[in-house]
Amino acid sequence: MTTGGGFGSGSGPTPDAAVYVISVAAELTGLHPQTLRTYERMGLITPGRTGGGGRRYSPRDLDLLREISELTGAGIGIEGVRRILDLEHRAAALAARNAELQAELDTAHEALRQLTAAQAQVRRPDQPAVPSRLPVLRPTAVDASVVVWRRNR
């Protein structure tokens, strides 16, 4: 958690710290303050608010405003901008979820490897090897599929 007005250990505010008043945000993005208010009314951006109701923009808000400005400057309408932003948000959420699932899979693979190794150490040399009923692990590339199969008895 960040303290001290949203400034981290670096030289500026953290990405989500709402610290810029509307006039500063407008100047930093090259947009008119009324444009920022319009984008807010349209639901494209939601700046933070002070206790008195004044708008405060974060560095992340400024990046979003610049992106909106670039898209509209390229001739894309507001509804197109809204759709692009929504798709970017969804893509980022899916990428984050994919990373979580990959980490879970890696953890499961490691646990399975450890279990297999532990079972091999427990077996006496004079005992016949019992066929494993655990899924077969195959090394996977980043974009490859995982192959899991079970042996029938």
VOGU-728902 format. One line per 3 residues: number of its first residue (from 1); their letters; for each residue x, y, z of N, C-alpha, C. Coordinates in steps of 0.05 Angstrom, whole numbers, plus 5000, padded with zeros to 4 digits. Layout:
<atoms>
NUM> a> X/Y/Z/X/Y/Z/X/Y/Z; ... $
</atoms>
This chain:
<atoms>
1> mtt> 5017/4977/5000/5000/5000/5000/5018/5025/5000; 5010/5044/4984/5026/5068/4981/5016/5090/5000; 5034/5104/5012/5026/5125/5030/5039/5151/5020 $
4> ggg> 5033/5173/5033/5046/5198/5026/5035/5210/5001; 5008/5208/4996/4997/5222/4973/5000/5207/4947; 5006/5181/4949/5007/5166/4924/5034/5166/4910 $
7> fgs> 5054/5176/4923/5081/5176/4910/5096/5152/4921; 5107/5136/4902/5122/5112/4910/5151/5119/4914; 5168/5099/4913/5196/5103/4917/5210/5117/4894 $
10> gsg> 5196/5118/4870/5208/5131/4847/5204/5161/4849; 5207/5174/4826/5206/5203/4826/5178/5214/4822; 5158/5197/4815/5131/5207/4810/5111/5191/4824 $
13> ptp> 5085/5198/4819/5064/5183/4832/5061/5155/4822; 5049/5138/4837/5044/5110/4828/5023/5112/4806; 5021/5091/4789/5003/5092/4766/4973/5098/4773 $
16> daa> 4964/5090/4796/4936/5093/4803/4931/5116/4822; 4952/5131/4830/4948/5153/4849/4936/5177/4834; 4912/5184/4843/4897/5206/4830/4907/5233/4842 $
19> vyv> 4926/5245/4828/4939/5269/4839/4937/5294/4822; 4930/5291/4796/4930/5314/4778/4903/5327/4776; 4901/5353/4780/4876/5368/4776/4871/5369/4746 $
22> isv> 4846/5376/4739/4838/5374/4711/4854/5392/4693; 4862/5416/4702/4878/5434/4685/4905/5422/4679; 4917/5409/4698/4944/5397/4694/4941/5372/4676 $
25> aae> 4920/5356/4681/4915/5333/4664/4911/5341/4635; 4895/5363/4631/4890/5373/4604/4916/5381/4591; 4933/5396/4606/4958/5405/4595/4977/5382/4588 $
28> ltg> 4978/5362/4605/4996/5339/4601/4987/5321/4578; 4961/5321/4572/4951/5304/4550/4946/5320/4525; 4947/5346/4526/4942/5362/4502/4913/5364/4495 $
31> lhp> 4896/5358/4514/4867/5360/4510/4855/5383/4525; 4832/5393/4517/4818/5414/4531/4804/5403/4555; 4803/5418/4577/4789/5407/4601/4761/5399/4595 $
34> qtl> 4747/5413/4577/4719/5405/4571/4719/5378/4557; 4739/5371/4542/4741/5345/4529/4744/5323/4551; 4759/5329/4571/4762/5309/4593/4735/5305/4607 $
37> rty> 4720/5327/4611/4693/5325/4623/4674/5309/4606; 4676/5313/4579/4659/5299/4560/4666/5269/4561; 4691/5262/4561/4699/5234/4562/4689/5221/4587 $
40> erm> 4689/5236/4609/4679/5225/4634/4649/5221/4632; 4634/5240/4621/4605/5237/4618/4598/5212/4600; 4615/5207/4580/4611/5185/4562/4619/5158/4574 $
43> gli> 4632/5159/4598/4640/5135/4611/4667/5123/4601; 4682/5139/4586/4708/5129/4577/4729/5131/4598; 4726/5148/4617/4745/5152/4639/4731/5159/4664 $
46> tpg> 4742/5150/4687/4730/5156/4713/4752/5166/4731; 4756/5193/4732/4776/5204/4749/4768/5201/4778; 4789/5202/4796/4783/5203/4824/4770/5229/4832 $
49> rtg> 4760/5230/4856/4747/5255/4865/4757/5262/4893; 4759/5288/4897/4767/5298/4924/4741/5298/4941; 4745/5304/4967/4722/5306/4985/4702/5327/4975 $
52> ggg> 4712/5348/4963/4695/5370/4953/4685/5365/4925; 4691/5342/4913/4681/5335/4886/4699/5342/4863; 4722/5354/4868/4741/5360/4846/4753/5335/4834 $
55> rry> 4757/5336/4808/4768/5313/4794/4798/5312/4799; 4808/5287/4801/4837/5282/4804/4844/5259/4785; 4864/5263/4769/4872/5243/4749/4898/5230/4757 $
58> spr> 4900/5204/4751/4924/5189/4757/4941/5187/4732; 4966/5179/4735/4982/5174/4711/4969/5153/4692; 4956/5133/4703/4942/5113/4686/4919/5127/4671 $
61> dld> 4905/5145/4684/4884/5161/4671/4895/5177/4648; 4919/5189/4652/4931/5205/4631/4939/5188/4607; 4949/5164/4612/4955/5146/4590/4930/5138/4575 $
64> llr> 4908/5133/4589/4883/5127/4576/4873/5150/4560; 4875/5174/4570/4867/5198/4555/4883/5201/4530; 4909/5196/4532/4926/5198/4508/4918/5177/4487 $
67> eis> 4912/5153/4497/4904/5132/4478/4877/5140/4464; 4858/5150/4480/4833/5159/4468/4838/5180/4447; 4855/5199/4454/4862/5221/4435/4874/5210/4410 $
70> elt> 4892/5191/4412/4905/5179/4388/4884/5165/4371; 4866/5150/4383/4846/5135/4368/4826/5154/4354; 4817/5174/4369/4799/5193/4356/4813/5209/4334 $
73> gag> 4839/5215/4339/4855/5229/4319/4859/5213/4294; 4857/5186/4296/4860/5169/4273/4833/5165/4259; 4813/5179/4268/4787/5177/4255/4767/5157/4266 $
76> igi> 4774/5145/4289/4756/5126/4301/4735/5140/4318; 4710/5133/4315/4689/5145/4330/4689/5137/4359; 4674/5151/4375/4674/5146/4404/4665/5117/4410 $
79> egv> 4644/5108/4397/4635/5080/4401/4657/5060/4393; 4672/5066/4372/4694/5049/4365/4716/5049/4386; 4721/5073/4396/4741/5076/4418/4732/5060/4442 $
82> rri> 4707/5062/4449/4696/5047/4472/4700/5017/4468; 4694/5008/4444/4697/4979/4438/4727/4970/4439; 4744/4987/4428/4773/4980/4428/4783/4979/4457 $
85> ldl> 4775/4998/4473/4784/4998/4502/4773/4974/4516; 4748/4966/4511/4736/4943/4523/4752/4918/4515; 4758/4915/4489/4772/4892/4480/4801/4891/4491 $
88> ehr> 4814/4914/4494/4840/4914/4506/4839/4905/4535; 4818/4915/4549/4814/4907/4577/4810/4877/4580; 4793/4866/4562/4788/4837/4563/4813/4821/4556 $
91> aaa> 4828/4830/4536/4853/4816/4529/4873/4816/4552; 4875/4838/4566/4893/4840/4589/4883/4821/4611; 4857/4820/4616/4846/4802/4637/4851/4773/4629 $
94> laa> 4847/4766/4604/4852/4739/4595/4882/4731/4597; 4899/4750/4590/4928/4745/4593/4936/4740/4622; 4924/4756/4640/4930/4752/4669/4919/4725/4678 $
97> rna> 4895/4718/4670/4884/4692/4678/4901/4669/4666; 4910/4672/4642/4926/4652/4629/4952/4648/4645; 4964/4670/4654/4989/4668/4670/4983/4654/4697 $
100> elq> 4960/4660/4709/4953/4646/4734/4950/4616/4730; 4936/4609/4708/4932/4580/4703/4958/4566/4696; 4976/4580/4681/5002/4568/4675/5018/4564/4700 $
103> ael> 5017/4583/4719/5031/4579/4745/5019/4556/4760; 4993/4553/4760/4980/4530/4774/4989/4504/4761; 4990/4503/4735/4998/4479/4720/5027/4472/4726 $
106> dta> 5044/4492/4727/5072/4488/4733/5075/4477/4761; 5059/4487/4780/5060/4477/4808/5051/4448/4809; 5029/4442/4795/5019/4414/4794/5040/4395/4782 $
109> hea> 5052/4404/4760/5073/4387/4748/5096/4382/4768; 5104/4403/4782/5126/4399/4801/5118/4381/4823; 5094/4383/4834/5085/4366/4855/5084/4337/4845 $
112> lrq> 5075/4333/4820/5074/4306/4809/5102/4295/4805; 5121/4311/4796/5148/4302/4794/5160/4293/4821; 5154/4310/4841/5164/4303/4868/5152/4277/4879 $
115> lta> 5126/4274/4874/5112/4250/4883/5124/4225/4869; 5128/4227/4843/5139/4205/4828/5167/4199/4838; 5183/4219/4843/5210/4214/4853/5209/4202/4881 $
118> aqa> 5191/4211/4898/5189/4200/4925/5180/4170/4924; 5162/4164/4906/5153/4136/4903/5176/4118/4893; 5192/4128/4876/5215/4113/4866/5235/4107/4888 $
121> qvr> 5238/4126/4906/5257/4122/4928/5247/4102/4949; 5220/4101/4953/5208/4083/4973/5209/4054/4963; 5207/4049/4938/5206/4022/4927/5233/4008/4931 $
124> rpd> 5231/3983/4941/5255/3968/4945/5264/3957/4918; 5291/3953/4915/5301/3943/4889/5290/3916/4881; 5283/3899/4901/5273/3872/4894/5243/3872/4888 $
127> qpa> 5229/3895/4891/5201/3897/4885/5198/3903/4855; 5178/3891/4842/5174/3898/4814/5161/3926/4814; 5167/3940/4793/5156/3967/4790/5126/3965/4785 $
130> vps> 5111/3980/4800/5082/3981/4797/5077/4003/4776; 5061/3996/4756/5055/4016/4735/5042/4040/4748; 5051/4063/4742/5040/4088/4753/5013/4093/4740 $
133> rlp> 4994/4103/4757/4968/4111/4747/4967/4141/4745; 4990/4154/4749/4991/4183/4747/4993/4191/4718; 4983/4215/4712/4986/4225/4684/5015/4227/4676 $
136> vlr> 5019/4222/4651/5046/4225/4640/5052/4255/4636; 5076/4263/4644/5084/4291/4640/5102/4293/4616; 5096/4312/4600/5114/4317/4577/5122/4346/4578 $
139> pta> 5147/4353/4573/5155/4381/4573/5138/4396/4552; 5130/4420/4559/5114/4436/4541/5129/4461/4534; 5125/4470/4510/5135/4496/4501/5114/4516/4511 $
142> vda> 5121/4541/4510/5103/4562/4519/5076/4561/4506; 5075/4557/4480/5050/4557/4465/5040/4529/4458; 5052/4508/4469/5044/4481/4462/5021/4471/4480 $
145> svv> 5009/4449/4472/4988/4437/4487/5000/4419/4509; 4985/4414/4530/4993/4395/4550/4979/4369/4544; 4995/4347/4544/4984/4321/4538/4983/4305/4564 $
148> vwr> 4959/4296/4571/4956/4280/4596/4940/4255/4588; 4949/4231/4596/4935/4207/4591/4939/4188/4614; 4921/4169/4617/4923/4149/4638/4925/4121/4626 $
151> rnr> 4941/4104/4639/4943/4077/4630/4919/4061/4640; 4908/4044/4623/4886/4026/4632/4899/4001/4644; 4886/3991/4665/4896/3966/4678/4884/3942/4666 $
</atoms>
